[in-house]
Structures are given as structure tokens and as C-alpha cells.
Amino acid sequence: MIHPLTPAHAALLEFLGTHRDALQNAALLLGGRPGLRRTQRLLDELGTQPTLTRRLRRELEALHALLSLEHVDDPERPEAGHFALIDPEWCDVAEICLLDEALVGCLDRFDADADADADADTDAGGKAPLRSAA
């Protein structure tokens, strides 16, 4: 069965395609080779999946955590070491912030679409579908 892309999915794919190199550079800068490999795998898999699976959503959330510096204050995490090497004056820093903001916008759009779908399902059948939080 062929699933048509939702507008949110299409927007996400367009964002990721347009900023593929910048996202990979940011992942390498903030997460080292493991961060780069994880981001490359995510980008490759998103291009082949007709829907956003829970696993892919978790990977997008992990990319957001990397770009938003969520774990840099934890000395047990490799991100802390990578972050310590970054000069805040580098132009890459501003670009990373913009990439993260755009990624969050794409994820928020998915959430809004999912909420609208849940509301429509509730209105149509009287029961909301069972769905785990991503």
C-alpha cells in the first residue's frame, strides 16, 4: 500500500534534503564520528520510509538533543568533550542554532498534524485511537 506524504512529512524531507550537509557538519562538530554516523543513517532512512516511525521520531529527537546541546553539561557524555572544543564565535554556532529551530518547527508540525488526526478520529468514531507518546 502506498502512503501519500503528509504536508508535515514533505516539509521535513525538504528541510533535511536542503540542509543535509549542514546537519552532518553540525553532527560531526557536536557528536564526533558517532554523531555523524547516526545522523547519516537517519537522513538515509527518512528518505526511504513512507511514514515517520516511532524509531525515526526518536532519532529526530536525538538529533534535536545534539543540536540543542542538551547533554553538553554531562561530563560522562561524549558531547561534553566535543562542545568544549568549540569556539562560540565560530559562524557554525549560529547556523547550528538555526538548524535546530527549523528542526523543532518540523517536529511541531508533525505533532500538530497528529493532534488534528486524533481529533478527527475522535469526532468520527467517538473514541480516540490508542497511541503511545513519542
DACORHU-V773821 format. One line per field, one symbol per residue. ss: DSSP state (H for helix, E for strand, L for the rest). burial: 1 if it has 9 or more other C-alpha atoms within 8 Angstrom, else 0. Layout:
BEGIN
ss = ???
burial = ???
END
This chain:
BEGIN
ss = LLLLLLHHHHHHHHHHHHLHHHHHHHHHHHHHHHHHHHHHHHHHHHLLLLLLLHHHHHHHHHHHHHHLLLLLLLLLLHHHHHHHLLLLLLHHHHHHHHHHHHHHHHHHHHHHHHHHHHHHHHHHHLLLLLLLLL
burial = 00001001111110110011001111111111001100110110010000010001111100111110101100001011111000000000100110110111011011001000011011000001000000
END
